[in-house]
Amino acid sequence: MAGLTERLLNEGRLEGRQEGRQEGKLDVLLRLLTRRFGPLDAATEQRLQNASVSDLERWTDNILDARTLDEVFATH
């Protein structure tokens, strides 16, 4: 039983770390987008909230070259 409990605790910790990383990436991207393009509309904020980690990373990279908010979200 102790093995199962330990495994579940470890899985919970891993999941918590992953969620924390995703929240951190989201927070950074929200700050960068707002600073660069001004206040974001509700649809854009919702899109960001529902994004995967890979989307958040790609969009964070895109902000360096994007001239518009649409270019941040464009797939290359």
Protein Blocks (a to p, Z undefined) as FASTA:
>chain_A
ZZmmmmmmmmmmmmmmmmmmmmmmmmmmmmmmmmmnopadfklmmmmmmpcfklmmmmmm
mmmmpcbfklmmpcZZ
